[in-house]
Amino acid sequence: MLDLSRKMAETRQLSPLLTYAMQEALDLVNAERGFLVLLQDDGSLDFRVKFDREEGPLDSADDQISTSILNEVVRTGEPTLIRDALSNHRFASSDSVIQLRLRSVMAAPLASRGEIIGAIYVENRSAAGIFNEDDLMLLTIFANQAAVSIANAALNDELEARVAARTAELEQAMRQLEQSWIEAVEANRLRTELFGNVAHDLRAPLTIILSALDMLGEGLWGELNDDQLEWINKARDATRHAIALTADMFDLTRVDMGQLELERQPVELSPFLAKVYKVGKALPWPEAVSFQADFPPDLPQVSLDETRIRQVILNLLTNALKFTREGSVTLYAHPLEDEDGVLIGVVDTGVGIPEDKTERIFERFYQLNNELVRSRKGAGLGLAICRDLVEMHGGRIWVESYEGEGANFKFVLPLG
């Protein structure tokens, strides 16, 4: 009995468990055939297993069961032993007993957590008096053990069904979201695979569009008047913005799917930052903004992916450019001896960030709700990418800021 209980407990799926329990119950009490039923929410009986020891599963409608006996067991919660159903004063007049000529019958309830969830019914039609009290005790003990495993397997099946249903809903949602790029961006709950596919498929046609607009703007197909050139430039800016957005989404998708691998190598940090500073100087800084660098020429060597850390710094510089109308933006760095790392940062004199929003600013799609931010188009992905790339290097990133007093974005890279 302990061995049977262990095997039933190891079976997590309901249908195989019910079949196994029925077969073992027949062997346990030497019955000819048996039925395992589960109680439905509406009180009806669901005949889950019909089995004959010699013929196997029973599918014929002629192989019926005495519902009178079964209903009483389910209703009372008490096991029943009937030595000869045809002469039993309670069931001899039952149509099913007469038609099936039932003789030896036993049934035990399946009870779990104080509730009847079904019953096991076994019978021998060949002779009366086949079963005795010892057989009933064995069947009852077995039914008690089986009920626990059946309840657990039913719960497992229910959870799997919910997961399957939820998965089907998500797949349906993906098919709908694929109809619109704008809807896909706004519905930031879209699954990672969809983001990657959409971003990848858009990059090539957007690049072609930008190339065509560049050639138009350069007059390769004829001179343009001022109005035409103005709209060409607007279209180019919008296309560059769309390309940057798809690139950000593609990078985030690769991070989520574990496909973004760093190509780290030892890098002399001071010359590296000097090159990034030169690239940053080419950004369209307003006349009232001074772009500066502040780092020593002897910064330590750091193991990093140059492309990705350059991407982090340029994202921070671009962010400072958006929100700084006057004053200065400074790229700085210095070693942290107590942390065995290097601090790199971008500090600006821009609009700043409310103190209670500094943690959320690195969340995907999160944007501050103020007039200046709304006027600076963006999807809220740049800082999220910075966080992911810095953390992939084993570092950390944060911001120190007060609204109206500028922002200081910092990240630390470990030396080791």
C-alpha positions in Angstrom: 0.0 0.0 0.0 2.9 2.4 0.8 4.5 1.6 -2.6 1.2 2.3 -4.4 0.8 5.5 -2.5 4.3 6.6 -3.5 3.7 5.8 -7.1 0.4 7.7 -7.1 2.1 10.7 -5.5 4.7 10.8 -8.2 2.1 10.9 -11.0 1.3 14.6 -11.5 -1.2 14.3 -14.4 -4.8 13.4 -13.6 -5.7 11.0 -16.4 -2.8 8.6 -16.1 -3.2 8.7 -12.3 -6.9 7.7 -12.5 -6.1 4.8 -14.9 -3.3 3.6 -12.6 -5.4 3.9 -9.5 -8.3 1.9 -11.1 -6.0 -0.9 -12.3 -4.3 -1.2 -8.9 -7.6 -1.2 -7.1 -8.8 -4.1 -9.2 -5.6 -6.1 -8.5 -5.7 -5.2 -4.8 -9.1 -6.8 -4.1 -9.2 -9.3 -7.1 -12.2 -7.6 -8.8 -13.3 -8.3 -12.3 -14.1 -4.7 -13.3 -14.2 -1.3 -11.8 -15.3 2.3 -12.3 -13.6 5.5 -11.0 -15.9 8.5 -10.9 -15.4 12.1 -10.0 -18.0 14.4 -8.5 -18.7 17.5 -10.7 -19.6 20.9 -9.3 -23.3 20.4 -10.2 -23.4 17.2 -8.3 -23.3 14.9 -11.3 -20.9 12.0 -11.7 -18.2 12.0 -14.3 -17.2 8.4 -15.2 -13.5 8.9 -15.8 -12.3 5.3 -15.9 -14.2 2.1 -16.9 -11.9 -0.9 -16.8 -12.1 -4.7 -17.1 -9.1 -6.8 -15.9 -9.3 -9.0 -19.0 -10.7 -6.7 -21.7 -9.0 -3.5 -20.6 -10.8 -0.1 -21.0 -14.6 -0.3 -21.5 -16.1 2.0 -24.0 -19.4 0.2 -24.8 -22.6 1.8 -23.6 -23.7 -1.7 -22.5 -21.1 -1.7 -19.7 -23.0 0.4 -17.1 -22.7 0.8 -13.4 -25.3 0.7 -10.6 -25.8 4.4 -10.0 -28.0 3.6 -7.1 -25.1 2.1 -5.1 -22.7 4.7 -6.3 -24.9 7.6 -5.4 -25.4 6.4 -1.9 -21.7 6.1 -1.3 -21.1 9.6 -2.6 -24.0 11.0 -0.6 -23.2 9.3 2.7 -19.4 9.3 2.4 -19.4 5.7 3.7 -17.9 2.7 2.0 -20.2 -0.1 1.0 -19.9 -3.9 0.8 -22.7 -5.8 -1.0 -22.2 -9.6 -1.0 -25.1 -10.2 -3.4 -26.8 -7.2 -5.0 -29.6 -9.2 -6.4 -30.8 -10.3 -3.0 -29.9 -7.1 -1.1 -33.0 -5.5 0.4 -31.8 -2.0 -0.5 -30.7 -2.5 -4.1 -32.4 -5.7 -5.4 -35.2 -3.6 -6.9 -32.9 -1.2 -8.7 -33.2 -1.4 -12.5 -29.4 -1.3 -13.0 -28.9 -4.1 -10.5 -31.5 -6.3 -12.2 -30.4 -5.5 -15.8 -26.7 -6.0 -15.1 -27.3 -9.0 -12.7 -24.9 -7.6 -10.2 -23.6 -9.8 -7.5 -20.5 -8.9 -5.5 -20.0 -5.1 -5.3 -17.8 -2.8 -3.3 -17.5 1.0 -3.4 -15.4 3.5 -1.4 -15.6 7.3 -1.4 -12.7 9.4 -2.5 -12.4 12.1 0.2 -9.8 14.9 0.2 -9.6 17.7 2.8 -13.0 16.7 4.2 -14.8 16.8 0.8 -16.1 13.9 -1.3 -14.5 14.2 -4.7 -15.7 10.9 -6.2 -15.7 7.2 -5.6 -14.0 3.9 -6.6 -16.5 1.1 -7.5 -15.5 -2.5 -8.1 -17.6 -5.6 -8.9 -17.7 -9.3 -9.6 -20.8 -10.4 -11.6 -19.8 -14.0 -11.7 -20.6 -15.0 -8.1 -21.9 -13.7 -4.8 -19.8 -13.3 -1.7 -16.5 -12.7 -3.5 -15.6 -9.7 -1.3 -15.3 -9.6 2.5 -14.7 -7.0 5.2 -10.9 -7.2 4.8 -11.3 -6.4 1.1 -13.5 -3.4 2.0 -10.9 -2.2 4.5 -8.1 -2.4 1.8 -10.2 -0.6 -0.8 -11.1 2.1 1.7 -7.5 2.7 2.7 -6.5 2.7 -0.9 -9.2 5.2 -1.8 -8.1 7.5 1.0 -4.6 7.5 -0.3 -5.7 7.8 -4.0 -8.0 10.8 -3.1 -5.1 12.9 -2.0 -3.1 12.2 -5.1 -6.1 12.7 -7.3 -6.9 16.1 -5.7 -3.3 17.2 -6.2 -3.2 16.1 -9.8 -6.6 17.8 -10.5 -5.2 21.0 -9.1 -2.1 20.6 -11.2 -4.2 20.0 -14.3 -6.3 23.0 -13.4 -3.2 25.2 -13.1 -1.8 23.9 -16.4 -5.1 24.6 -18.0 -5.1 28.1 -16.7 -1.6 28.6 -18.0 -2.5 27.2 -21.4 -5.6 29.4 -21.5 -3.5 32.4 -20.6 -0.9 31.5 -23.1 -3.6 31.3 -25.8 -4.8 34.7 -24.8 -1.3 36.1 -25.0 -0.8 34.6 -28.4 -4.1 36.1 -29.6 -3.0 39.5 -28.1 0.3 39.3 -30.0 -1.5 38.6 -33.3 -3.7 41.7 -32.7 -0.7 43.9 -31.7 1.2 43.0 -34.8 -1.4 44.9 -36.8 -0.1 48.3 -35.5 3.3 49.5 -34.7 2.0 52.4 -32.7 -0.2 50.0 -30.6 2.8 47.8 -30.0 4.9 50.7 -28.7 2.1 51.9 -26.4 1.2 48.4 -25.1 4.5 48.0 -23.3 3.4 44.6 -22.0 4.1 43.0 -25.4 6.1 39.8 -25.2 9.8 40.0 -25.8 9.8 38.0 -29.0 7.3 40.3 -30.6 9.4 43.4 -29.8 12.5 41.7 -31.3 10.7 40.7 -34.5 9.0 44.1 -35.1 12.2 46.0 -34.4 14.3 43.8 -36.6 11.8 44.0 -39.5 11.5 47.8 -39.3 15.2 48.6 -39.3 15.9 47.8 -43.0 13.0 49.8 -44.6 13.6 52.7 -42.3 17.2 52.8 -43.3 16.2 52.8 -47.0 13.7 55.7 -46.3 16.4 57.7 -44.6 18.9 57.2 -47.5 16.3 58.3 -50.0 15.5 61.4 -47.9 19.2 62.3 -47.6 19.6 62.1 -51.4 16.5 64.3 -51.9 17.9 66.8 -49.3 21.3 66.9 -51.0 19.6 67.8 -54.3 20.7 64.7 -56.2 17.3 64.7 -58.1 16.9 68.4 -58.5 17.0 71.5 -56.4 14.4 72.0 -53.7 12.7 75.1 -52.6 12.8 76.2 -49.0 9.4 74.7 -48.1 10.3 71.4 -49.7 13.7 71.3 -47.9 12.0 72.0 -44.6 9.7 69.1 -44.9 12.5 66.8 -46.1 14.4 67.7 -43.0 11.4 67.1 -40.8 11.0 63.7 -42.4 14.7 62.9 -41.9 14.5 63.8 -38.2 11.4 61.7 -37.7 13.0 58.7 -39.5 16.2 59.0 -37.5 14.1 59.0 -34.4 12.2 55.9 -35.5 15.5 54.1 -36.3 16.9 55.0 -32.9 13.7 53.7 -31.3 13.8 50.4 -33.1 17.5 50.0 -32.2 16.7 50.6 -28.5 13.9 48.1 -28.6 16.1 45.5 -30.4 18.8 45.9 -27.8 16.4 45.5 -25.0 14.9 42.4 -26.6 18.4 40.9 -27.0 19.1 41.6 -23.3 15.8 39.9 -22.2 16.5 36.9 -24.4 20.1 36.5 -23.2 21.3 37.1 -26.8 23.3 40.3 -26.1 26.9 39.2 -25.4 29.6 41.5 -24.3 32.9 41.6 -26.0 35.0 42.7 -23.1 38.7 43.4 -23.3 41.2 45.5 -21.2 40.7 49.2 -22.1 42.8 52.2 -21.1 40.0 54.3 -19.8 41.3 57.8 -20.3 42.0 57.6 -24.0 38.7 55.8 -24.4 36.8 58.6 -22.7 38.7 61.2 -24.7 37.4 59.5 -27.9 33.8 59.4 -26.6 34.1 63.1 -25.6 35.1 64.0 -29.2 32.0 62.2 -30.5 29.9 64.0 -27.9 31.2 67.4 -29.1 29.6 66.7 -32.5 26.1 66.6 -30.9 23.9 69.7 -31.7 24.5 71.5 -28.4 22.6 74.8 -28.0 24.8 77.9 -28.1 24.0 78.6 -24.4 25.3 75.1 -23.3 28.9 74.4 -22.8 30.0 70.7 -23.2 33.0 69.9 -21.0 35.2 66.9 -20.0 36.7 66.4 -16.5 38.8 63.2 -16.0 42.5 62.7 -15.3 44.9 61.3 -18.0 45.9 58.3 -15.8 42.6 56.5 -15.1 43.1 52.7 -14.5 42.6 50.0 -17.1 39.1 48.5 -17.1 37.7 45.3 -18.7 34.7 46.4 -20.8 32.9 46.2 -24.1 33.9 49.5 -25.7 30.8 49.7 -28.0 28.3 49.1 -25.2 29.9 51.5 -22.7 30.2 54.1 -25.4 26.5 53.6 -26.0 25.8 54.2 -22.3 27.7 57.4 -22.2 26.2 58.7 -25.5 22.7 57.9 -24.2 23.4 59.9 -21.1 24.8 62.8 -23.1 21.8 62.7 -25.4 19.5 62.8 -22.4 21.4 65.8 -21.0 21.2 67.5 -24.4 17.4 67.1 -24.4 16.8 68.7 -21.0 19.5 71.4 -20.8 18.7 74.7 -22.3 21.6 76.7 -20.8 24.6 76.2 -18.6 26.9 73.2 -19.0 27.0 69.4 -19.5 30.1 67.7 -18.2 31.5 64.2 -18.9 33.7 63.2 -15.8 35.3 60.2 -14.3 37.6 59.4 -11.4 38.8 56.2 -9.6 37.1 54.8 -6.5 39.8 53.2 -4.5 37.5 52.0 -1.7 35.3 50.2 -4.2 38.0 49.0 -6.5 36.2 50.6 -9.4 35.9 53.7 -11.6 33.1 56.3 -11.4 31.9 57.7 -14.7 29.2 60.3 -14.9 27.4 63.0 -16.9 26.2 66.1 -14.9 24.1 68.9 -16.4 22.4 72.1 -15.4 19.1 71.2 -16.9 15.5 70.9 -15.6 16.4 68.2 -13.1 14.3 65.3 -11.9 11.9 65.2 -8.9 13.6 63.4 -6.0 10.8 60.9 -5.7 11.2 59.9 -9.4 14.9 59.2 -9.4 14.4 55.4 -8.9 11.7 55.0 -11.6 13.6 57.0 -14.2 15.5 53.8 -15.3 12.3 51.8 -15.8 11.3 51.0 -19.4 8.9 53.3 -21.0 8.8 55.6 -17.9 8.7 59.3 -18.6 8.3 62.3 -16.4 5.1 64.1 -16.8 6.0 67.7 -17.3 5.7 70.1 -20.2 9.4 70.0 -21.2 9.6 66.2 -21.2 6.5 66.0 -23.3 8.0 68.3 -25.8 11.1 66.1 -26.1 10.0 63.1 -28.0 11.1 59.7 -26.7 9.9 56.3 -25.7 11.6 56.0 -22.3 14.0 53.3 -23.3 17.5 55.0 -23.3 18.0 55.0 -19.6 16.7 51.4 -19.3 19.3 50.3 -21.8 22.0 52.1 -19.8 21.0 50.3 -16.7 21.0 46.9 -18.4 24.4 47.4 -20.1 26.0 48.7 -16.9 24.7 45.8 -14.8 25.9 43.3 -17.4 29.4 44.7 -16.7 28.9 44.1 -13.0 28.4 47.7 -12.3 25.5 49.9 -11.0 24.0 53.2 -12.2 21.9 55.9 -10.5 21.0 59.5 -10.6 21.3 62.4 -8.1 18.9 65.2 -8.9 16.5 67.8 -7.7 13.8 69.4 -9.8 15.1 72.6 -11.4 18.7 72.0 -10.3 20.1 69.7 -13.0 20.8 66.0 -12.9 24.0 64.0 -12.2 23.9 60.5 -13.8 26.6 58.2 -12.4 27.7 54.6 -13.0 30.5 52.5 -11.5 32.5 49.9 -13.4 34.5 47.4 -11.4 38.2 47.0 -12.2 38.3 43.3 -11.8 
